[in-house]
Every structure is written in C-alpha cells, then in structure tokens.
Amino acid sequence: MLPRRLWCVNATDRTPADLLRSALAADPGRPLVTFYDDATGERVELSVATFANWVAKTANLLQGDLGAEPGDRLALLLPAHWQSAVWLLACASVGVVAEVGGDPAGADLVVSGPDTLDEAAACSGERMALALRPLGGRFPQPPAGFADYAVEVPGQGDRFAPFQPVDADGPGLVVGGEELSYAGICERAREDAAKLGLGEGARVLSRLGYDSWEGLSAGLYAALATGGSVVLCRNARELDETALAQRVESERVTHTV
C-alpha cells in the first residue's frame, strides 16, 4: 500500500480553487464532502477527486456554455447542498463572483434550486436550474426559461483551465451583505479553522445553512483550507439527539457545528 501523503498548507494558495488543487495533490481519494438530506434520507459522499471533477465540469459549463467572465455576478439561490459547494468552487475557478442569495434582477446569471425558480426568472442573463434530486438527477420536465444543470454538465470536460487568470484580490463572494475577495475567503477560512481547532483529518459536521459566512466556513471553506472534510446536513431538524449521536460516531466526526 502506498503511504498517504501528508497535508501541507501551501502559502501560495490564495483562492478556493488553489486550495482544492492542493487537496487533490495531497490525497485525492480521501472524503471531502459527505451530504445528508434528512428529509429524504439521501446520503452522498464525494472524495476530493470526485468533487474536483464536478467542479471542473461545472467551471467549463460556466465559462464555455454560459459565457461567464471574471467579475461577472452570479446569483446563487441554492441551499446547503453538495452541488452548492461545487458551484462555489466553480465560480472561484472562473473568477465569477458568487452572490449567495443575491438579487437575480441585478445579476449577470443565476443558478437556482427548484424552490426559487419564480424569483430567479427575474435574471435577464443565463439561467441554470438544479433539481437537487438524489444522485444529481434531472428535472422530470425542464423549467421554462432555464437550462437543466443535470442535463448540461455531464458532457463537459474533466479538466478546466480559465481563459483569464483569477485575481485573488478581486471580489469573489457576497454573503450576508459582506463582500470578500478570494484571498479574503482563504484567510477567513484559516482563521476560523484555527478557532475551531481544525487540522489535517478533521471531520466537521455542520447543520448550518449556506446563507451566512459561518455556514459556508463550517460547511466547506474551513475544512478545505486545512486538509479536513465536512459532513453537511440539510434538514437536520428531522434528527433527534440519539440519531445525531449515531451519525457523529458512524461518520467519525471530530467537530460539530
């Protein structure tokens, strides 16, 4: 058996896409995002390599088919979900500003879940819809005026290269009324990881939504910045304390948020 490569924080990692590349180089086979939907019973586990492949395909879709460019604003109307995490990293790969819960009417393009389609229709640019069904399934009938992500993404390339270099100091994320640069995301994520005591191999169970920095950090960025992984739980209110304790044990969770 080949020895597992030790995680090493690379000081040159100044964007979330850089962090993902370092994670892929360090240990592509380890889990990165494990997702539960406790309203449906869905569980999905993505290794670093599988997650990175989804990000590459989505970034190619974003840059190629949707024509997005660095600095464009994308209204991200998605809940805490593994596909939301993919879109956040795809935006960082292209240089697109992800506005979580942003106003579609003022955005260059919009990505919507099934519950926000009416709101998302206000976007005059490209519109992408996600069914958020188990195993990344498509809509039974594509929503009028939207492209179906599950139809469009499979044929995209498995490798991604941006047409233009991403400016780490440029705007990268808007959440809760606060705008962060890509470098700012990485810096804040490392600070949060230090406060939580996260390190290589940490496994964070998060029941927070993706509508705040705290939720995004606990449910994605802090673990990514430090060689950890996340157990992202949607609709966790369906769990009682016994079921939660069983999940913590079965998933080998080290930190709960």
Accessible surface in RSA format (square Angstrom, percent):
REM  Atomic radii and reference values for relative SASA: ProtOr
REM  Chains: A
REM  Algorithm: Lee & Richards
REM  Probe-radius: 1.40
REM  Slices: 20
REM RES _ NUM      All-atoms   Total-Side   Main-Chain    Non-polar    All polar
REM                ABS   REL    ABS   REL    ABS   REL    ABS   REL    ABS   REL
RES MET A   1   238.03 123.3 150.20  99.4  87.83 209.1 124.62 106.0 113.41 150.2
RES LEU A   2   162.21  90.3 146.76 105.0  15.46  38.9 147.02 103.3  15.20  40.9
RES PRO A   3   117.05  85.3  96.10  87.6  20.96  76.2 106.69  88.1  10.36  64.4
RES ARG A   4   127.29  53.4  98.02  50.0  29.28  69.7  69.19  94.6  58.10  35.2
RES ARG A   5   152.10  63.9 142.26  72.5   9.83  23.4  58.30  79.7  93.79  56.8
RES LEU A   6   142.76  79.5 125.88  90.1  16.88  42.4 125.88  88.4  16.88  45.4
RES TRP A   7    31.44  12.6  12.76   6.2  18.69  43.9  12.85   6.9  18.59  30.2
RES CYS A   8    97.44  73.7  84.34  94.1  13.10  30.8  35.10  88.9  62.34  67.2
RES VAL A   9    76.53  50.4  54.68  49.5  21.85  52.6  55.39  48.1  21.14  57.3
RES ASN A  10    63.92  44.1  59.15  57.2   4.77  11.5  11.58  27.9  52.34  50.6
RES ALA A  11    97.54  89.7  66.04 101.9  31.50  71.7  74.73 105.2  22.82  60.4
RES THR A  12   100.59  71.5  86.00  87.2  14.59  34.8  78.08 104.9  22.52  34.0
RES ASP A  13     8.45   5.9   7.83   7.8   0.62   1.5   0.00   0.0   8.45   8.4
RES ARG A  14   103.71  43.5 101.96  52.0   1.75   4.2  43.75  59.8  59.96  36.3
RES THR A  15     7.70   5.5   7.70   7.8   0.00   0.0   6.27   8.4   1.42   2.1
RES PRO A  16     0.90   0.7   0.90   0.8   0.00   0.0   0.90   0.7   0.00   0.0
RES ALA A  17     6.43   5.9   4.96   7.6   1.48   3.4   5.57   7.8   0.87   2.3
RES ASP A  18    27.33  19.1  25.99  25.9   1.34   3.2   5.10  12.0  22.23  22.2
RES LEU A  19     1.40   0.8   1.40   1.0   0.00   0.0   1.40   1.0   0.00   0.0
RES LEU A  20    11.27   6.3  11.27   8.1   0.00   0.0  11.27   7.9   0.00   0.0
RES ARG A  21   141.22  59.3 135.00  68.8   6.21  14.8  71.03  97.1  70.18  42.5
RES SER A  22    20.79  17.6  12.53  16.7   8.26  19.0  10.63  22.6  10.16  14.2
RES ALA A  23     0.00   0.0   0.00   0.0   0.00   0.0   0.00   0.0   0.00   0.0
RES LEU A  24    65.84  36.7  61.59  44.1   4.24  10.7  61.59  43.3   4.24  11.4
RES ALA A  25    57.40  52.8  41.99  64.8  15.41  35.1  52.98  74.6   4.42  11.7
RES ALA A  26    10.74   9.9   8.16  12.6   2.58   5.9   9.23  13.0   1.51   4.0
RES ASP A  27    25.18  17.6  23.68  23.6   1.50   3.5   3.78   8.9  21.40  21.3
RES PRO A  28    60.81  44.3  60.78  55.4   0.03   0.1  60.81  50.2   0.00   0.0
RES GLY A  29    58.97  72.7   0.00   N/A  58.97  72.7  36.47 100.1  22.50  50.4
RES ARG A  30    23.54   9.9  17.68   9.0   5.86  14.0  19.74  27.0   3.80   2.3
RES PRO A  31    51.82  37.8  50.14  45.7   1.68   6.1  50.84  42.0   0.98   6.1
RES LEU A  32     2.98   1.7   2.97   2.1   0.01   0.0   2.97   2.1   0.01   0.0
RES VAL A  33     0.65   0.4   0.65   0.6   0.00   0.0   0.65   0.6   0.00   0.0
RES THR A  34     0.00   0.0   0.00   0.0   0.00   0.0   0.00   0.0   0.00   0.0
RES PHE A  35     0.04   0.0   0.04   0.0   0.00   0.0   0.04   0.0   0.00   0.0
RES TYR A  36    29.11  13.6  29.11  16.6   0.00   0.0  19.03  14.3  10.09  12.4
RES ASP A  37     9.14   6.4   8.58   8.5   0.56   1.3   0.03   0.1   9.10   9.1
RES ASP A  38    27.63  19.4   9.05   9.0  18.58  43.9   3.28   7.7  24.35  24.3
RES ALA A  39    63.79  58.7  27.24  42.0  36.55  83.1  31.20  43.9  32.59  86.3
RES THR A  40    90.94  64.7  50.93  51.6  40.01  95.4  60.21  80.9  30.73  46.5
RES GLY A  41    66.56  82.1   0.00   N/A  66.56  82.1  36.78 100.9  29.78  66.7
RES GLU A  42    17.46  10.0   7.30   5.5  10.16  24.2  14.72  28.5   2.75   2.2
RES ARG A  43   112.92  47.4  85.97  43.8  26.94  64.2  36.38  49.7  76.54  46.4
RES VAL A  44    22.47  14.8  18.57  16.8   3.89   9.4  22.47  19.5   0.00   0.0
RES GLU A  45    80.69  46.3  51.24  38.8  29.45  70.1  12.27  23.7  68.42  55.9
RES LEU A  46     3.84   2.1   3.63   2.6   0.21   0.5   3.84   2.7   0.00   0.0
RES SER A  47    26.45  22.3  22.28  29.7   4.16   9.6  16.89  36.0   9.56  13.4
RES VAL A  48     0.00   0.0   0.00   0.0   0.00   0.0   0.00   0.0   0.00   0.0
RES ALA A  49    42.14  38.7  36.04  55.6   6.10  13.9  36.46  51.3   5.68  15.1
RES THR A  50    60.91  43.3  56.60  57.4   4.31  10.3  33.80  45.4  27.11  41.0
RES PHE A  51     0.06   0.0   0.06   0.0   0.00   0.0   0.06   0.0   0.00   0.0
RES ALA A  52    14.43  13.3  10.11  15.6   4.33   9.8  10.41  14.7   4.02  10.7
RES ASN A  53    51.52  35.5  47.65  46.0   3.87   9.3  18.07  43.5  33.45  32.3
RES TRP A  54    59.47  23.9  59.46  28.8   0.01   0.0  43.55  23.2  15.92  25.8
RES VAL A  55     5.61   3.7   5.61   5.1   0.00   0.0   5.61   4.9   0.00   0.0
RES ALA A  56    12.50  11.5  10.29  15.9   2.21   5.0  12.32  17.4   0.18   0.5
RES LYS A  57    34.90  17.0  34.90  21.4   0.00   0.0  23.81  21.4  11.09  11.8
RES THR A  58     0.00   0.0   0.00   0.0   0.00   0.0   0.00   0.0   0.00   0.0
RES ALA A  59     0.18   0.2   0.18   0.3   0.00   0.0   0.18   0.2   0.00   0.0
RES ASN A  60    27.99  19.3  25.00  24.2   3.00   7.2   8.07  19.4  19.93  19.3
RES LEU A  61     1.02   0.6   1.02   0.7   0.00   0.0   1.02   0.7   0.00   0.0
RES LEU A  62     0.00   0.0   0.00   0.0   0.00   0.0   0.00   0.0   0.00   0.0
RES GLN A  63    15.65   8.8  10.19   7.4   5.46  13.0   1.36   2.9  14.30  10.8
RES GLY A  64    45.78  56.5   0.00   N/A  45.78  56.5  26.52  72.8  19.26  43.1
RES ASP A  65    88.64  62.1  56.81  56.5  31.83  75.3  22.83  53.7  65.81  65.6
RES LEU A  66    22.33  12.4   9.70   6.9  12.63  31.8  10.71   7.5  11.62  31.3
RES GLY A  67    47.55  58.6   0.00   N/A  47.55  58.6  29.56  81.1  18.00  40.3
RES ALA A  68     5.25   4.8   0.00   0.0   5.25  11.9   1.44   2.0   3.81  10.1
RES GLU A  69   101.51  58.3 101.12  76.5   0.40   1.0  18.36  35.5  83.15  67.9
RES PRO A  70    51.95  37.9  30.47  27.8  21.48  78.1  30.88  25.5  21.07 130.9
RES GLY A  71    43.55  53.7   0.00   N/A  43.55  53.7  26.46  72.6  17.09  38.3
RES ASP A  72    35.01  24.5  33.89  33.7   1.12   2.7   1.27   3.0  33.73  33.6
RES ARG A  73    65.93  27.7  65.93  33.6   0.00   0.0  22.30  30.5  43.63  26.4
RES LEU A  74     0.00   0.0   0.00   0.0   0.00   0.0   0.00   0.0   0.00   0.0
RES ALA A  75     0.00   0.0   0.00   0.0   0.00   0.0   0.00   0.0   0.00   0.0
RES LEU A  76     3.90   2.2   3.48   2.5   0.42   1.0   3.48   2.4   0.42   1.1
RES LEU A  77    12.66   7.1   5.01   3.6   7.65  19.2  10.87   7.6   1.80   4.8
RES LEU A  78    17.09   9.5   0.00   0.0  17.09  42.9   2.70   1.9  14.39  38.7
RES PRO A  79    42.99  31.3  30.20  27.5  12.79  46.5  42.11  34.8   0.88   5.4
RES ALA A  80     7.04   6.5   4.73   7.3   2.31   5.3   4.73   6.7   2.31   6.1
RES HIS A  81     1.19   0.6   1.19   0.8   0.00   0.0   0.82   0.8   0.37   0.4
RES TRP A  82     5.86   2.4   5.86   2.8   0.00   0.0   5.71   3.0   0.16   0.3
RES GLN A  83     4.39   2.5   4.39   3.2   0.00   0.0   0.06   0.1   4.33   3.3
RES SER A  84     0.62   0.5   0.62   0.8   0.00   0.0   0.62   1.3   0.00   0.0
RES ALA A  85     0.00   0.0   0.00   0.0   0.00   0.0   0.00   0.0   0.00   0.0
RES VAL A  86     0.00   0.0   0.00   0.0   0.00   0.0   0.00   0.0   0.00   0.0
RES TRP A  87     0.00   0.0   0.00   0.0   0.00   0.0   0.00   0.0   0.00   0.0
RES LEU A  88     4.77   2.7   0.90   0.6   3.87   9.7   0.90   0.6   3.87  10.4
RES LEU A  89     0.07   0.0   0.07   0.0   0.00   0.0   0.07   0.0   0.00   0.0
RES ALA A  90     0.00   0.0   0.00   0.0   0.00   0.0   0.00   0.0   0.00   0.0
RES CYS A  91     1.14   0.9   1.14   1.3   0.00   0.0   1.14   2.9   0.00   0.0
RES ALA A  92     2.29   2.1   1.87   2.9   0.42   1.0   1.87   2.6   0.42   1.1
RES SER A  93    12.91  10.9   9.12  12.2   3.79   8.7   4.79  10.2   8.13  11.4
RES VAL A  94     1.83   1.2   0.86   0.8   0.97   2.3   0.86   0.7   0.97   2.6
RES GLY A  95     4.74   5.8   0.00   N/A   4.74   5.8   1.61   4.4   3.13   7.0
RES VAL A  96     0.00   0.0   0.00   0.0   0.00   0.0   0.00   0.0   0.00   0.0
RES VAL A  97     0.00   0.0   0.00   0.0   0.00   0.0   0.00   0.0   0.00   0.0
RES ALA A  98     1.82   1.7   1.82   2.8   0.00   0.0   1.82   2.6   0.00   0.0
RES GLU A  99    29.97  17.2  29.87  22.6   0.10   0.2   3.33   6.5  26.63  21.7
RES VAL A 100    21.54  14.2   6.65   6.0  14.88  35.9   6.65   5.8  14.88  40.4
RES GLY A 101    54.15  66.8   0.00   N/A  54.15  66.8  25.80  70.8  28.35  63.5
RES GLY A 102    13.25  16.3   0.00   N/A  13.25  16.3  12.95  35.5   0.30   0.7
RES ASP A 103    93.65  65.6  80.90  80.5  12.76  30.2  39.89  93.9  53.76  53.6
RES PRO A 104     3.38   2.5   3.38   3.1   0.00   0.0   3.38   2.8   0.00   0.0
RES ALA A 105    64.81  59.6  39.03  60.2  25.78  58.6  39.55  55.7  25.26  66.9
RES GLY A 106    66.31  81.8   0.00   N/A  66.31  81.8  36.92 101.3  29.39  65.8
RES ALA A 107     8.32   7.7   0.00   0.0   8.32  18.9   0.89   1.2   7.44  19.7
RES ASP A 108    72.05  50.5  57.32  57.0  14.74  34.9  14.64  34.5  57.41  57.3
RES LEU A 109     4.61   2.6   4.61   3.3   0.00   0.0   4.61   3.2   0.00   0.0
RES VAL A 110     0.74   0.5   0.00   0.0   0.74   1.8   0.00   0.0   0.74   2.0
RES VAL A 111     0.42   0.3   0.42   0.4   0.00   0.0   0.42   0.4   0.00   0.0
RES SER A 112     0.00   0.0   0.00   0.0   0.00   0.0   0.00   0.0   0.00   0.0
RES GLY A 113     3.17   3.9   0.00   N/A   3.17   3.9   3.17   8.7   0.00   0.0
RES PRO A 114    53.52  39.0  36.85  33.6  16.67  60.6  36.85  30.4  16.67 103.6
RES ASP A 115   126.63  88.7  90.72  90.3  35.91  84.9  37.07  87.2  89.56  89.3
RES THR A 116    41.14  29.3  37.88  38.4   3.26   7.8  40.90  54.9   0.24   0.4
RES LEU A 117    35.80  19.9  33.33  23.8   2.47   6.2  33.49  23.5   2.31   6.2
RES ASP A 118   140.19  98.2 119.87 119.3  20.32  48.0  41.92  98.7  98.27  98.0
RES GLU A 119    90.40  51.9  76.65  58.0  13.75  32.7  43.55  84.2  46.85  38.3
RES ALA A 120     0.00   0.0   0.00   0.0   0.00   0.0   0.00   0.0   0.00   0.0
RES ALA A 121    44.97  41.3  34.74  53.6  10.23  23.3  35.13  49.5   9.84  26.1
RES ALA A 122    60.54  55.7  31.97  49.3  28.57  65.0  44.75  63.0  15.78  41.8
RES CYS A 123     0.19   0.1   0.00   0.0   0.19   0.5   0.02   0.1   0.17   0.2
RES SER A 124   111.06  93.9  74.11  98.9  36.95  85.1  50.04 106.6  61.02  85.5
RES GLY A 125    30.77  37.9   0.00   N/A  30.77  37.9  21.51  59.0   9.26  20.7
RES GLU A 126    85.74  49.2  81.09  61.3   4.65  11.1  18.28  35.4  67.46  55.1
RES ARG A 127    65.51  27.5  58.36  29.7   7.15  17.0   3.63   5.0  61.88  37.5
RES MET A 128     0.91   0.5   0.58   0.4   0.33   0.8   0.58   0.5   0.33   0.4
RES ALA A 129     0.00   0.0   0.00   0.0   0.00   0.0   0.00   0.0   0.00   0.0
RES LEU A 130     1.98   1.1   0.61   0.4   1.36   3.4   1.98   1.4   0.00   0.0
RES ALA A 131    12.00  11.0   1.90   2.9  10.11  23.0   2.01   2.8  10.00  26.5
RES LEU A 132    20.33  11.3   4.65   3.3  15.69  39.4   4.65   3.3  15.68  42.2
RES ARG A 133   107.26  45.0 104.73  53.4   2.53   6.0  22.84  31.2  84.42  51.2
RES PRO A 134    74.31  54.2  66.50  60.6   7.81  28.4  66.50  54.9   7.81  48.5
RES LEU A 135   159.29  88.7 131.92  94.4  27.36  68.8 137.41  96.5  21.88  58.9
RES GLY A 136    11.38  14.0   0.00   N/A  11.38  14.0   1.53   4.2   9.85  22.1
RES GLY A 137    26.09  32.2   0.00   N/A  26.09  32.2  23.92  65.6   2.18   4.9
RES ARG A 138   132.28  55.5 129.48  66.0   2.81   6.7  39.77  54.4  92.52  56.1
RES PHE A 139    22.39  11.2  19.28  11.9   3.11   8.1  19.28  11.7   3.11   8.9
RES PRO A 140   116.31  84.8  77.60  70.7  38.72 140.7  88.81  73.3  27.51 171.0
RES GLN A 141   142.24  79.5 132.43  96.8   9.81  23.4  54.50 116.0  87.74  66.5
RES PRO A 142    67.30  49.0  57.65  52.6   9.65  35.1  57.65  47.6   9.65  60.0
RES PRO A 143    22.13  16.1   9.23   8.4  12.90  46.9  19.59  16.2   2.53  15.7
RES ALA A 144   100.40  92.3  69.97 108.0  30.43  69.2  79.83 112.4  20.57  54.5
RES GLY A 145    55.26  68.1   0.00   N/A  55.26  68.1  32.16  88.3  23.10  51.7
RES PHE A 146    23.45  11.7   5.22   3.2  18.22  47.4   8.55   5.2  14.90  42.6
RES ALA A 147    35.00  32.2  24.26  37.4  10.73  24.4  31.92  45.0   3.08   8.1
RES ASP A 148     4.67   3.3   1.76   1.7   2.91   6.9   1.27   3.0   3.40   3.4
RES TYR A 149     1.67   0.8   1.67   1.0   0.00   0.0   1.67   1.3   0.00   0.0
RES ALA A 150    16.01  14.7   7.07  10.9   8.94  20.3  10.33  14.5   5.68  15.1
RES VAL A 151    63.77  42.0  47.41  42.9  16.37  39.4  47.45  41.2  16.32  44.3
RES GLU A 152    64.39  37.0  56.69  42.9   7.71  18.3   6.32  12.2  58.07  47.4
RES VAL A 153     2.25   1.5   2.25   2.0   0.00   0.0   2.25   2.0   0.00   0.0
RES PRO A 154    78.58  57.3  61.18  55.8  17.40  63.3  66.10  54.6  12.48  77.5
RES GLY A 155    76.92  94.9   0.00   N/A  76.92  94.9  41.84 114.8  35.08  78.6
RES GLN A 156    29.15  16.3  22.66  16.6   6.49  15.4   2.27   4.8  26.87  20.4
RES GLY A 157    38.91  48.0   0.00   N/A  38.91  48.0  32.27  88.6   6.64  14.9
RES ASP A 158    86.03  60.3  68.44  68.1  17.59  41.6  20.19  47.5  65.84  65.7
RES ARG A 159   215.86  90.6 199.04 101.5  16.82  40.0  74.91 102.4 140.95  85.4
RES PHE A 160    45.14  22.6  12.32   7.6  32.82  85.4  13.82   8.4  31.32  89.6
RES ALA A 161    74.20  68.2  62.62  96.6  11.58  26.3  63.69  89.7  10.51  27.8
RES PRO A 162    55.18  40.2  37.93  34.6  17.25  62.7  37.93  31.3  17.25 107.2
RES PHE A 163   159.99  80.0 126.25  78.2  33.74  87.8 131.40  79.7  28.59  81.8
RES GLN A 164    90.73  50.7  88.87  65.0   1.85   4.4  25.15  53.5  65.58  49.7
RES PRO A 165   124.69  90.9 106.00  96.6  18.70  68.0 111.81  92.3  12.88  80.0
RES VAL A 166    36.04  23.7  12.90  11.7  23.13  55.7  13.27  11.5  22.76  61.7
RES ASP A 167    92.81  65.0  80.69  80.3  12.12  28.7  40.39  95.1  52.42  52.3
RES ALA A 168    12.18  11.2   8.72  13.4   3.46   7.9   8.72  12.3   3.46   9.2
RES ASP A 169    95.88  67.2  72.82  72.5  23.06  54.5  29.13  68.6  66.75  66.6
RES GLY A 170    11.92  14.7   0.00   N/A  11.92  14.7  11.92  32.7   0.00   0.0
RES PRO A 171    54.42  39.7  47.93  43.7   6.49  23.6  50.65  41.8   3.77  23.5
RES GLY A 172     2.88   3.5   0.00   N/A   2.88   3.5   0.00   0.0   2.88   6.4
RES LEU A 173     0.96   0.5   0.96   0.7   0.00   0.0   0.96   0.7   0.00   0.0
RES VAL A 174    31.86  21.0  31.86  28.8   0.00   0.0  31.86  27.7   0.00   0.0
RES VAL A 175     3.89   2.6   0.60   0.5   3.29   7.9   1.06   0.9   2.84   7.7
RES GLY A 176    70.56  87.0   0.00   N/A  70.56  87.0  34.88  95.7  35.67  79.9
RES GLY A 177    81.26 100.2   0.00   N/A  81.26 100.2  38.25 105.0  43.01  96.3
RES GLU A 178    72.81  41.8  68.27  51.6   4.54  10.8  34.02  65.8  38.79  31.7
RES GLU A 179    92.66  53.2  66.20  50.1  26.46  63.0  25.12  48.6  67.54  55.1
RES LEU A 180    17.32   9.6  15.36  11.0   1.96   4.9  17.32  12.2   0.00   0.0
RES SER A 181    30.68  25.9  23.22  31.0   7.45  17.2  12.34  26.3  18.34  25.7
RES TYR A 182     4.45   2.1   4.45   2.5   0.00   0.0   4.45   3.3   0.00   0.0
RES ALA A 183    18.33  16.9  15.02  23.2   3.31   7.5  15.37  21.6   2.96   7.8
RES GLY A 184    15.60  19.2   0.00   N/A  15.60  19.2  15.11  41.5   0.50   1.1
RES ILE A 185     2.42   1.4   2.42   1.8   0.00   0.0   2.42   1.7   0.00   0.0
RES CYS A 186     1.04   0.8   1.01   1.1   0.03   0.1   1.04   2.6   0.00   0.0
RES GLU A 187   104.55  60.0 101.87  77.1   2.68   6.4  32.70  63.3  71.84  58.7
RES ARG A 188    64.41  27.0  64.41  32.8   0.00   0.0  27.74  37.9  36.67  22.2
RES ALA A 189     0.00   0.0   0.00   0.0   0.00   0.0   0.00   0.0   0.00   0.0
RES ARG A 190    69.71  29.3  64.35  32.8   5.35  12.7  43.37  59.3  26.34  16.0
RES GLU A 191    78.74  45.2  72.90  55.1   5.84  13.9  35.42  68.5  43.32  35.4
RES ASP A 192    27.38  19.2  26.60  26.5   0.78   1.8   9.81  23.1  17.57  17.5
RES ALA A 193     0.84   0.8   0.84   1.3   0.00   0.0   0.84   1.2   0.00   0.0
RES ALA A 194    78.92  72.6  50.80  78.4  28.12  64.0  60.46  85.1  18.46  48.9
RES LYS A 195   171.24  83.5 130.80  80.3  40.44  96.3  91.92  82.7  79.33  84.5
RES LEU A 196    71.15  39.6  57.02  40.8  14.12  35.5  60.68  42.6  10.46  28.2
RES GLY A 197    54.17  66.8   0.00   N/A  54.17  66.8  32.99  90.5  21.18  47.4
RES LEU A 198    16.81   9.4   0.61   0.4  16.21  40.7   0.76   0.5  16.05  43.2
RES GLY A 199    32.25  39.8   0.00   N/A  32.25  39.8  29.29  80.4   2.96   6.6
RES GLU A 200    73.94  42.5  40.06  30.3  33.88  80.7  20.38  39.4  53.56  43.7
RES GLY A 201    49.41  60.9   0.00   N/A  49.41  60.9  29.73  81.6  19.68  44.1
RES ALA A 202     8.79   8.1   3.44   5.3   5.35  12.2   7.19  10.1   1.60   4.2
RES ARG A 203    24.34  10.2  24.34  12.4   0.00   0.0  17.13  23.4   7.21   4.4
RES VAL A 204     0.63   0.4   0.63   0.6   0.00   0.0   0.63   0.5   0.00   0.0
RES LEU A 205     0.00   0.0   0.00   0.0   0.00   0.0   0.00   0.0   0.00   0.0
RES SER A 206     0.00   0.0   0.00   0.0   0.00   0.0   0.00   0.0   0.00   0.0
RES ARG A 207   105.71  44.4  81.08  41.3  24.63  58.6  21.09  28.8  84.62  51.3
RES LEU A 208    66.02  36.8  62.56  44.8   3.46   8.7  64.97  45.6   1.05   2.8
RES GLY A 209    34.70  42.8   0.00   N/A  34.70  42.8  22.18  60.9  12.52  28.0
RES TYR A 210     7.20   3.4   4.03   2.3   3.17   8.2   4.30   3.2   2.90   3.6
RES ASP A 211   112.04  78.5  95.84  95.4  16.21  38.3  39.40  92.7  72.64  72.4
RES SER A 212    37.01  31.3  36.05  48.1   0.96   2.2  28.22  60.1   8.79  12.3
RES TRP A 213    15.19   6.1  11.98   5.8   3.21   7.5  11.62   6.2   3.57   5.8
RES GLU A 214   109.32  62.8 104.40  79.0   4.92  11.7  55.72 107.8  53.60  43.8
RES GLY A 215     0.02   0.0   0.00   N/A   0.02   0.0   0.00   0.0   0.02   0.0
RES LEU A 216     0.27   0.2   0.27   0.2   0.00   0.0   0.27   0.2   0.00   0.0
RES SER A 217     3.55   3.0   3.55   4.7   0.00   0.0   3.01   6.4   0.54   0.8
RES ALA A 218     6.35   5.8   4.34   6.7   2.01   4.6   5.33   7.5   1.03   2.7
RES GLY A 219     0.16   0.2   0.00   N/A   0.16   0.2   0.00   0.0   0.16   0.4
RES LEU A 220     2.76   1.5   1.39   1.0   1.37   3.4   1.43   1.0   1.33   3.6
RES TYR A 221     3.26   1.5   3.26   1.9   0.00   0.0   0.18   0.1   3.09   3.8
RES ALA A 222     0.44   0.4   0.44   0.7   0.00   0.0   0.44   0.6   0.00   0.0
RES ALA A 223     0.74   0.7   0.48   0.7   0.26   0.6   0.48   0.7   0.26   0.7
RES LEU A 224     0.20   0.1   0.13   0.1   0.07   0.2   0.13   0.1   0.07   0.2
RES ALA A 225     0.33   0.3   0.00   0.0   0.33   0.8   0.00   0.0   0.33   0.9
RES THR A 226    19.07  13.6  17.31  17.5   1.77   4.2  17.65  23.7   1.42   2.1
RES GLY A 227     0.93   1.2   0.00   N/A   0.93   1.2   0.18   0.5   0.76   1.7
RES GLY A 228     0.83   1.0   0.00   N/A   0.83   1.0   0.83   2.3   0.00   0.0
RES SER A 229     8.71   7.4   8.67  11.6   0.05   0.1   2.45   5.2   6.26   8.8
RES VAL A 230     2.11   1.4   2.11   1.9   0.00   0.0   2.11   1.8   0.00   0.0
RES VAL A 231     0.00   0.0   0.00   0.0   0.00   0.0   0.00   0.0   0.00   0.0
RES LEU A 232     0.00   0.0   0.00   0.0   0.00   0.0   0.00   0.0   0.00   0.0
RES CYS A 233     3.11   2.4   0.05   0.1   3.06   7.2   0.00   0.0   3.11   3.4
RES ARG A 234    55.67  23.4  52.41  26.7   3.26   7.8  12.28  16.8  43.40  26.3
RES ASN A 235    31.56  21.8  22.08  21.3   9.49  22.8   1.80   4.3  29.76  28.8
RES ALA A 236    14.28  13.1   4.58   7.1   9.70  22.1   5.00   7.0   9.27  24.6
RES ARG A 237   193.87  81.4 154.14  78.6  39.73  94.6  80.04 109.4 113.83  69.0
RES GLU A 238   103.19  59.2  69.08  52.3  34.11  81.2  14.23  27.5  88.95  72.6
RES LEU A 239    39.36  21.9  19.47  13.9  19.89  50.0  20.79  14.6  18.58  50.0
RES ASP A 240    92.54  64.8  80.93  80.5  11.61  27.5  45.03 106.0  47.51  47.4
RES GLU A 241   135.53  77.8 129.41  97.9   6.12  14.6  68.28 132.1  67.25  54.9
RES THR A 242    90.38  64.3  83.71  84.9   6.66  15.9  52.75  70.8  37.63  56.9
RES ALA A 243    30.73  28.3  25.90  40.0   4.83  11.0  26.92  37.9   3.81  10.1
RES LEU A 244    18.36  10.2  18.36  13.1   0.00   0.0  18.36  12.9   0.00   0.0
RES ALA A 245    60.73  55.8  50.12  77.4  10.61  24.1  56.05  78.9   4.68  12.4
RES GLN A 246   112.09  62.7 107.92  78.9   4.17   9.9  38.31  81.5  73.79  56.0
RES ARG A 247    26.08  10.9  22.23  11.3   3.85   9.2   6.82   9.3  19.26  11.7
RES VAL A 248    43.08  28.3  42.06  38.1   1.02   2.5  42.06  36.5   1.02   2.8
RES GLU A 249   140.26  80.5 123.54  93.5  16.72  39.8  50.43  97.5  89.83  73.3
RES SER A 250    82.39  69.6  48.56  64.8  33.83  77.9  51.04 108.7  31.35  43.9
RES GLU A 251    14.10   8.1   9.87   7.5   4.23  10.1   3.91   7.6  10.18   8.3
RES ARG A 252   199.30  83.7 187.05  95.4  12.24  29.1  67.33  92.0 131.97  80.0
RES VAL A 253    19.24  12.7   0.56   0.5  18.68  45.0   0.56   0.5  18.68  50.7
RES THR A 254    81.48  58.0  47.70  48.4  33.79  80.5  55.62  74.7  25.86  39.1
RES HIS A 255    48.99  26.8  42.36  29.4   6.63  17.0  37.40  38.5  11.59  13.5
RES THR A 256    65.07  46.3  32.68  33.1  32.39  77.2  24.10  32.4  40.96  61.9
RES VAL A 257    47.27  31.1  27.82  25.2  19.45  46.9  47.03  40.9   0.24   0.6
END  Absolute sums over single chains surface
CHAIN  1 A    11248.4       8247.1       3001.3       6061.6       5186.7
END  Absolute sums over all chains
TOTAL         11248.4       8247.1       3001.3       6061.6       5186.7
